[in-house]
Amino acid sequence: MPAKEPVIILNYKTYTESMGEQGRKLTWMAMEVMKETGVRIVACPQLPEMYHHKNLDIEIFAQHVDPIEPGGHTGHILPEALKCAGATGTLINHSEDRMPADQIRKCVELCRKHGLTSVVCAESVEKVKEVAAFKPDYIAIEPPELIGSGIPVSKANPDIVRNSVNAVTDPEIKVLCGAGISTGDDVKAALALGTHGVLLASGVVKAKDPKKALYDLVSLIAPKTVTG
Ligand SMILES: O=C(CO)COP(=O)(O)O
């Protein structure tokens, strides 16, 4: 199994490049890069496709979960169903799928109850502080204006990353950063700011050669020699 830290969480979003057969190939690539380099990579495919990524030697997180108990909630996503589909964790409150604070709290509680790793996204240091009170496993600071921009948050706005890390005093909660991350240099800069890893999408999903992009991403933090 993968090394413990740091973690690279790859959000497939709803890009066609990470859907269907291409999506499965991307997960295999991530698995190979992880095995070869020893860097922990987590894949977040689209929910309807989750089963196609089940039982592979890589962790699968969902992109969203709803704060619901089993029953009549048509169209919602039940934490238990994520587990059935092979997920071991989930993103919560992504910038493209926001939820009110009380719902975030309930999602984190349900994740804890069902043994799912919770990754709560936050757009500001204030939001980081607010959601830290819910004690998720991870908080990912992602300034919306840099998402999909190709401009890495770890270099464009190191202060928001550093301040987010400092705002979380609970040693059990790990801070990640995301938005515009695409190179090994960006990842190294993120770790140097005190994060435990990154959350990214387009830098790999939309790359001409996603496997090469993955190798580059982990190249400066890999415990094993990168040959890809
Ligand atoms: O929203 C993000 C990851 O969840 C960041 O997206 P990009 O890596 O495409 O900027």
The ligand as a MOL file (V3000), in Angstrom:
LIG
                    3D

  0  0  0     0  0            999 V3000
M  V30 BEGIN CTAB
M  V30 COUNTS 10 9 0 0 0
M  V30 BEGIN ATOM
M  V30 1 O -10.9580 22.4420 -7.8090 0
M  V30 2 C -9.8730 21.8970 -7.8140 0
M  V30 3 C -9.6480 20.5540 -7.2200 0
M  V30 4 O -10.7430 20.1420 -6.5070 0
M  V30 5 C -8.7160 22.5300 -8.4530 0
M  V30 6 O -8.8870 22.4680 -9.8180 0
M  V30 7 P -7.6340 22.7300 -10.7540 0
M  V30 8 O -6.5400 21.8120 -10.3320 0
M  V30 9 O -8.1450 22.4200 -12.1350 0
M  V30 10 O -7.2670 24.1670 -10.5860 0
M  V30 END ATOM
M  V30 BEGIN BOND
M  V30 1 2 1 2
M  V30 2 1 2 3
M  V30 3 1 2 5
M  V30 4 1 3 4
M  V30 5 1 5 6
M  V30 6 1 6 7
M  V30 7 2 7 8
M  V30 8 1 7 9
M  V30 9 1 7 10
M  V30 END BOND
M  V30 END CTAB
M  END
